[in-house]
Amino acid sequence: MSKPVVAIVGRPNVGKSTLFNVLAGERISIVQDTPGVTRDRIYAEVQWLDKAFTLIDTGGIEPDSKDVILSQMREQAEIAIETADVIIFITDVRQGLQDSDAKVADMLRRSKKPVILAVNKVDDFNKYMADVYEFYNLGIGDPVPVSAASRLGIGDLLDEVIAQFPQGSATDEEDERPRIAIVGKPNVGKSSLINRLLGEQRVIVSDIAGTTRDAIDTDIKYNGKEYVFIDTAGLRRKNKIKEDIERYSIIRAVTAVERADVVMIVIDATEGVTEQDAKIAGIAHDRGKGIIIAVNKWDAIEKNDKTVKEHTDRIRQILSFMPYAEIIFISAKTGQRLHRIYEMIDVVIENNSMRVATGVLNEIMTEAVAMQQPPSDKGKRLRLYYITQVAVKPPTFVIFVNDKQLMHFSYTRYIENRIRDAFGFRGTSLKFIIRERKEG
């Protein structure tokens, strides 16, 4: 079952980034008193009580004038309405109720999505409570007084948020069909790819503004097996600064990746891998999803006998953090190699859910240690006692050692490579947890 998505919406300088950082538990966004400086991370994993969710900072308002603020707040609200399960609408008790707050509240109310109204900067409940009541006028429920900077009222806010999560989406769990998110920059051919797989013009393909707005789930049957493709093409082509468009597509990618078993990153062969592709790939990698890199528009490339190797090497170099990713060269336009996508999806899903017996893992580890001595520091040598697999999706292993500090990243990578030599695990990341066990 995918994690719920919670989005934060609000005017400049009401404390969106401060709240985001407090909830994320680390200083992720840049916080300054200059409006429009939230440039950094857009999403974070948050855990409250027994609930985990993905938090999104919609950010990106440049307040040149009241009109601009309002139009950009509307855009933020649209992103939140489209992608989030719950919306935190943050206002400022000291600035009071503003006209733009009321207009955005109107949009949020009409969306029928659960909205939690947070009134920020309430550092003293006795002093500001009368001002908090003014926000009842927005008509979107009880205002929750908080102070992000002083960390007051945060628990109450989170209680309200998790109370709105969809209750036990049992249907998701019963739906065993593989879910594949198609992600990538605008105009790399994501919609064309789905149309070609589907064999009909279902997703509108065009360079005109706003043709694919929603993340569309498309059911495709191939060789008697059903697959669900999640298209994230939704990018409004407005003459907006590049960063906003990039931010928007990354938010879409985060929410789609969250719901998928396999993530297919579509890259334009004529452009090669870009920084934005690497960002989107990083999201899928962090979440331990199965990963396929589909190099589209392969028909537009002049080829010789070295072309595939050159392109593969370049992708591996830029996406060096995911050497396990499967790569396929395709053309949505001509249909080249598209039938192979299904085989690849099946292999990747199988690997992402593969379990290895503990006895076999320990044999591999013992052999690896014999071939390459573990590192030592100040006369103390790392000892590896035991390894076992504790989870799938992604395959997760716990290694018990005498001293965690001695288990360098490079040695963990070495053990990972030995496991991959034995079992392949193509297309999926592996996760390692290092635990200390006292000697003897």
C-alpha positions in Angstrom: 0.0 0.0 0.0 1.4 3.4 -0.9 2.1 6.0 1.7 -0.3 9.0 1.9 1.0 12.3 0.6 0.6 15.5 2.6 1.2 18.9 1.0 1.9 22.3 2.6 0.3 25.4 1.0 0.5 29.0 2.0 1.6 32.6 1.3 5.3 33.7 1.4 6.8 34.1 4.9 4.0 32.4 6.8 6.5 29.7 7.8 6.0 26.9 5.3 9.7 25.9 5.2 10.1 26.2 9.0 7.1 23.9 9.5 8.4 21.5 6.8 11.8 21.3 8.5 10.3 20.7 11.9 8.1 17.9 10.6 10.9 16.4 8.5 13.1 16.4 11.6 16.0 18.0 9.9 16.9 21.4 8.3 16.1 20.6 4.7 14.7 23.8 3.2 16.6 27.0 3.3 14.8 29.3 5.6 15.4 33.1 5.3 13.2 36.1 5.6 13.5 36.8 1.9 10.3 35.5 0.2 10.8 32.9 -2.4 14.0 31.3 -1.1 12.7 27.7 -0.7 14.7 26.1 -3.4 16.0 23.0 -1.8 14.4 19.7 -1.0 10.8 19.4 -1.9 9.7 16.2 -0.1 10.6 14.3 3.0 9.6 11.1 4.8 7.7 11.7 8.0 6.7 9.3 10.7 4.1 10.2 13.4 2.9 7.5 15.9 2.4 4.4 13.7 1.8 6.3 10.5 4.3 7.1 7.8 3.7 9.7 5.0 5.4 11.7 2.4 5.4 15.5 3.0 5.6 17.9 0.1 6.5 21.6 0.3 4.7 23.2 -2.7 6.8 26.4 -2.2 7.9 28.7 -5.0 6.0 31.9 -4.6 7.7 35.1 -5.8 5.8 38.0 -4.4 6.3 40.8 -6.9 2.8 42.0 -6.6 -0.5 40.9 -4.9 -1.7 39.5 -8.2 1.4 37.4 -8.7 1.2 36.1 -5.2 -2.4 35.1 -5.6 -1.9 33.4 -9.0 1.1 31.5 -7.7 -0.8 30.5 -4.6 -3.6 29.2 -6.8 -1.0 27.2 -8.7 0.4 25.8 -5.5 -3.0 24.9 -4.3 -3.7 23.1 -7.6 -0.5 21.0 -7.2 -1.6 20.1 -3.7 -5.2 19.3 -4.7 -4.0 17.2 -7.6 -1.3 15.2 -5.8 -2.0 15.1 -2.0 -4.3 13.0 0.2 -4.3 15.7 2.9 -3.4 19.4 2.6 -1.9 21.6 5.4 -3.0 25.2 4.7 -0.7 27.5 6.7 -1.6 31.0 7.6 0.1 33.7 9.9 -1.6 34.9 13.1 0.5 38.1 13.1 -0.3 39.1 9.5 -3.9 38.2 10.1 -6.4 37.0 7.6 -5.5 38.1 4.1 -7.6 38.3 0.9 -5.4 35.8 -0.8 -5.9 33.3 2.1 -9.7 33.5 1.6 -9.4 33.0 -2.2 -7.1 29.9 -1.8 -9.3 28.5 1.0 -12.2 28.7 -1.4 -10.3 26.6 -4.0 -9.3 24.1 -1.3 -12.8 23.8 0.1 -14.2 23.1 -3.4 -11.6 20.4 -4.0 -13.3 18.1 -1.4 -9.8 17.1 -0.2 -9.2 17.1 3.6 -7.7 20.4 4.6 -6.0 21.1 7.9 -5.8 24.8 8.7 -2.7 25.7 10.6 -2.4 29.2 12.1 1.4 29.7 12.6 3.5 32.0 14.8 1.2 31.5 17.9 4.1 31.6 20.4 1.9 32.5 23.3 -1.6 30.8 23.3 -3.0 33.2 25.9 -2.0 36.2 23.9 -3.0 35.1 20.4 -6.0 32.8 20.8 -8.5 35.6 20.1 -6.7 36.3 16.8 -6.7 32.6 15.9 -10.5 32.6 16.0 -10.6 35.1 13.1 -9.5 32.2 10.8 -12.8 30.4 11.4 -14.0 32.9 8.7 -12.2 30.8 6.0 -14.9 28.1 6.5 -12.5 25.2 6.2 -12.8 23.8 9.7 -11.1 24.4 13.1 -7.9 26.4 13.0 -5.0 24.6 14.7 -2.7 27.1 16.5 1.0 26.2 16.1 4.4 27.8 16.3 6.8 26.1 13.9 9.7 28.1 15.2 9.0 27.2 18.9 7.7 23.7 18.0 4.4 24.4 19.8 1.2 22.6 18.8 3.0 20.3 16.3 1.7 17.1 17.8 -1.9 18.4 17.7 -1.4 19.3 14.0 0.0 15.9 13.1 -2.9 14.1 15.0 -5.3 16.1 12.8 -3.3 15.2 9.7 -3.2 11.4 10.3 -6.9 11.3 11.3 -7.7 12.3 7.7 -5.7 9.5 6.0 -7.7 7.1 3.9 -8.7 4.3 6.1 -7.0 0.9 5.4 -7.1 1.0 1.6 -7.7 -2.7 1.5 -8.4 -2.6 -2.2 -4.8 -1.5 -2.8 -3.5 -4.5 -0.9 -5.7 -6.9 -2.7 -4.8 -5.5 -6.1 -1.8 -7.7 -7.0 -1.3 -6.2 -10.5 2.2 -4.8 -11.1 2.1 -1.0 -11.0 4.6 0.8 -13.2 5.2 4.6 -12.9 6.3 6.3 -16.1 8.5 9.2 -15.0 10.8 11.7 -16.7 11.1 15.2 -17.9 8.4 16.9 -20.0 8.3 15.9 -23.6 10.5 12.8 -23.5 7.5 10.8 -24.8 5.9 9.3 -21.7 2.3 9.6 -23.0 3.3 8.4 -26.5 4.9 5.4 -24.8 1.7 4.5 -22.9 -0.4 5.0 -26.1 1.8 2.8 -28.1 1.7 0.0 -25.4 -2.1 0.5 -25.2 -2.5 0.5 -29.0 -4.9 3.4 -28.9 -4.9 7.2 -28.4 -5.9 7.3 -24.8 -3.6 9.8 -23.2 -3.6 13.1 -25.1 -0.2 13.7 -26.7 0.6 17.3 -27.7 2.9 20.1 -27.0 0.0 22.4 -26.2 -0.3 23.7 -22.7 -2.1 21.6 -20.2 -2.9 18.5 -22.3 -2.1 15.9 -19.7 -3.1 17.2 -16.4 -3.8 14.3 -14.1 -1.7 11.3 -13.3 -3.7 8.7 -15.3 -3.7 5.0 -14.4 -3.9 2.9 -17.5 -4.7 -0.8 -17.4 -2.9 -2.8 -20.1 -3.2 -6.6 -20.7 -0.3 -8.4 -22.3 0.0 -12.1 -22.8 -3.0 -12.6 -20.4 -1.4 -10.6 -17.6 -2.6 -7.2 -16.4 -0.3 -4.3 -15.7 -1.2 -0.8 -14.3 0.8 2.1 -15.8 0.9 5.4 -13.9 1.5 8.3 -16.2 3.0 11.4 -14.7 3.0 13.5 -17.8 0.9 16.3 -16.1 2.8 19.5 -16.6 1.2 22.7 -17.5 3.2 24.4 -20.1 3.1 28.0 -18.8 5.7 30.6 -19.4 6.9 30.1 -15.9 10.4 30.0 -14.6 12.1 26.7 -15.4 12.5 25.9 -11.7 8.8 25.9 -11.0 8.2 23.5 -13.9 11.0 21.3 -12.7 9.7 21.4 -9.1 6.2 20.5 -10.3 7.4 17.5 -12.3 9.5 16.3 -9.4 6.4 16.5 -7.1 4.5 14.5 -9.6 7.3 12.0 -9.8 7.4 11.6 -6.0 3.7 10.8 -5.7 3.8 8.4 -8.6 6.9 6.6 -7.4 5.3 6.2 -4.0 2.4 4.1 -5.6 4.5 2.0 -8.0 6.4 -1.4 -7.8 8.6 -0.5 -10.8 9.7 2.9 -11.9 10.4 3.4 -15.6 12.6 6.5 -16.1 12.1 7.7 -19.7 15.1 9.5 -21.1 15.3 11.3 -24.4 18.0 9.6 -26.5 18.7 12.8 -28.4 19.4 14.7 -25.1 21.0 12.0 -23.0 20.7 11.9 -19.2 20.1 15.4 -17.6 20.4 16.6 -14.1 16.7 16.4 -13.7 16.6 12.8 -14.8 19.2 12.1 -12.1 17.0 13.8 -9.5 14.0 11.7 -10.5 16.1 8.5 -10.6 17.4 9.4 -7.1 13.8 9.5 -5.7 13.1 6.0 -7.1 16.4 4.7 -5.7 15.8 6.2 -2.2 12.4 4.4 -2.1 14.0 1.0 -3.1 11.8 0.5 -6.2 12.5 -1.7 -9.1 14.1 0.5 -11.8 14.1 0.4 -15.6 15.7 3.2 -17.7 14.0 3.5 -21.0 15.9 5.5 -23.6 13.2 6.7 -25.9 13.5 8.2 -29.5 16.2 5.7 -30.3 15.0 5.8 -33.9 16.2 9.4 -34.1 19.9 8.5 -33.3 22.5 7.8 -36.0 24.0 4.5 -35.0 27.2 2.5 -35.5 28.4 -0.6 -33.7 29.5 1.4 -30.7 26.4 3.6 -30.2 24.6 1.3 -27.6 27.8 0.9 -25.5 28.6 4.7 -25.6 25.0 5.6 -24.5 25.0 2.9 -21.8 28.4 4.0 -20.4 27.2 7.6 -20.3 24.0 6.6 -18.4 26.0 4.4 -16.0 28.4 7.2 -15.3 25.8 9.9 -14.5 23.5 7.5 -12.6 26.5 5.8 -10.9 24.4 5.4 -7.7 22.2 2.8 -9.4 24.5 0.4 -11.3 21.8 -2.2 -11.0 19.2 -0.4 -13.1 18.0 -2.2 -16.3 18.5 -0.2 -19.5 16.4 -0.6 -22.7 16.6 1.4 -25.9 13.1 2.0 -27.4 11.1 4.1 -29.7 7.5 4.9 -28.8 7.1 6.2 -32.3 8.1 3.1 -34.2 7.3 0.5 -31.4 10.9 -0.7 -31.4 11.6 -3.2 -28.5 8.4 -2.2 -26.7 7.4 -5.9 -26.3 10.6 -6.4 -24.2 9.4 -3.9 -21.6 6.9 -6.5 -20.1 9.6 -9.2 -19.8 11.8 -6.6 -18.1 9.1 -5.5 -15.7 8.4 -9.1 -14.7 12.1 -9.8 -14.0 12.5 -6.6 -12.0 9.4 -7.3 -9.9 10.6 -10.8 -9.2 14.1 -9.6 -8.1 12.6 -6.8 -6.0 10.6 -9.5 -4.1 13.3 -12.2 -4.0 14.2 -13.9 -0.7 17.6 -15.6 -0.1 18.0 -18.3 2.5 20.0 -17.3 5.6 22.4 -20.3 5.2 23.2 -19.4 1.6 23.8 -15.7 2.6 26.2 -16.7 5.3 28.2 -19.0 2.9 28.5 -16.0 0.5 29.6 -13.7 3.3 32.2 -16.2 4.7 33.7 -16.7 1.2 33.7 -12.9 0.6 35.5 -12.3 3.9 38.1 -15.0 3.1 38.8 -13.4 -0.3 39.1 -9.8 1.0 40.0 -9.1 4.6 37.6 -6.6 6.4 39.1 -3.2 7.3 40.7 -2.5 10.6 41.4 0.7 12.5 44.0 1.3 15.3 44.6 -2.4 15.6 40.9 -3.4 15.8 39.6 -5.4 12.9 36.0 -5.5 11.7 34.4 -8.9 12.3 31.3 -10.0 10.4 29.3 -12.5 12.5 26.1 -13.2 10.6 23.8 -12.0 7.8 20.1 -12.5 7.3 17.4 -11.1 5.0 14.6 -9.3 6.9 12.4 -7.8 4.1 11.6 -7.5 0.4 10.7 -4.6 -1.8 13.6 -3.8 -1.7 15.5 -6.9 -0.5 16.8 -5.8 2.9 19.7 -7.5 4.8 20.9 -7.1 8.4 24.6 -7.8 9.0 25.8 -8.3 12.6 29.3 -7.0 13.2 31.6 -6.3 16.2 31.9 -2.6 15.5 29.6 -0.5 13.3 32.2 2.2 12.8 34.6 -0.2 11.1 32.0 -1.2 8.5 32.9 1.3 5.8 30.5 2.0 2.9 33.0 0.4 0.5 33.1 -2.9 2.4 29.3 -3.0 2.5 29.3 -2.4 -1.3 31.8 -5.3 -1.7 29.4 -7.7 0.2 26.5 -6.4 -1.9 28.5 -7.1 -5.1 29.2 -10.7 -4.0 25.5 -11.2 -3.3 24.6 -9.7 -6.7 27.2 -12.0 -8.3 25.4 -15.0 -6.9 21.7 -13.9 -7.4 21.7 -11.1 -9.9 19.0 -8.9 -8.3 18.9 -7.0 -11.6 16.8 -3.8 -11.6 16.5 -3.5 -7.8 18.5 -1.8 -5.1 19.5 -3.7 -2.0 19.4 -2.3 1.4 21.8 -3.1 4.2 21.4 -2.5 7.9 24.5 -2.9 10.1 23.9 -4.0 13.7 26.5 -4.4 16.5 26.7 -7.5 18.5 29.1 -7.8 21.4 31.9 -10.3 21.0 31.7 -13.7 22.7 
